[in-house]
Amino acid sequence: MQIDLVEFTASKAIFFLNPDADDVSSASKPLLSEGRSSITNALYRYMLRKRDAEEAGDRFGRLLLLGTVLATMAVEMKEAVLVADFFDQIKFSTFAKQLLFGIKQE
């Protein structure tokens, strides 16, 4: 699936603005949800301008379904890194642990 820069950027924003993420405050959830919805609608309108309705709808659906695949891959990669860290197969700096695992040293 060949996507252009606008589609790529919008899909990244849609996947990134996840109001259901664990570390999102309850006050931020509606703002993220509204922003995500706005970008999703803009992406669909953009695709409709470039293609006919049937092709745009199909392409839009396939692009959004890629998010599920990417999320699954990210979870599996994080699990593999956690296992490697647990068994001391890989040594991570404190900074890397904060980035990868969300572990904060008090």
C-alpha positions, -999 to +999 in steps of 0.1 A: +000+000+000+016+032-012+007+061+011+016+098+006+031+121+032-003+135+043-018+100+048+014+089+067+014+120+089-023+118+097-021+081+105+008+086+128-011+113+147-042+091+149-022+062+164-002+085+187-032+104+201-046+075+221-069+086+248-070+051+263-032+050+270-024+041+306-005+073+314-031+097+301-049+118+327-087+118+328-086+156+320-066+149+288-087+120+275-115+142+260-090+165+244-070+137+228-103+120+217-115+152+201-081+158+183-080+122+171-115+124+158-107+157+140-076+142+123-095+111+114-123+131+097-098+153+079-079+122+066-111+107+053-121+139+035-086+142+021-088+106+007-122+114-008-108+144-027-081+122-042-102+091-051-137+080-057-158+071-026-154+033-029-117+034-033-112+061-006-133+041+019-114+009+012-080+027+015-091+045+046-101+013+063-069-005+053-048+023+066-066+024+100-063-014+103-026-011+100-027+005+134-038-028+150-009-046+133+016-020+144+002-020+180+005-058+182+041-057+169+050-030+194+036-051+223+055-082+211+087-062+208+083-047+242+077-081+257+108-095+241+129-066+255+113-071+289+123-108+289+158-100+277+161-074+305+148-098+331+173-125+322+201-100+320+206-107+283+207-070+276+218-043+300+198-010+297+208+023+311+184+041+335+174+064+307+167+035+283+145+018+310+126+050+314+119+052+277+112+015+271+094+005+302+082+037+318+103+029+349+110+060+369+138+061+395+126+080+426 
